[in-house]
Amino acid sequence: MIPEMDKYTYRVMWSEEDSEFVGLCTEFPGLSWLSETPEDALKGVRSLVSECIIDMKNNIEPIPSPIATH
């Protein structure tokens, strides 16, 4: 079984303003992760999404469904 967080839509892009790469998740637009490498930006935002899902479950909040499952 594939973990739910692996089904989300992630992207990494360069932020000229921050002079770093930024990792983003479409389903969680308020989350981002800055890093010096694109790989670390992706790892960081994936970890952040995972932590956010745990918090949402603990607080009995609705968790966004992955775009890929629509």
Order of alpha helices (4+ residues) and beta strands (2+ residues): beta-beta-beta-alpha
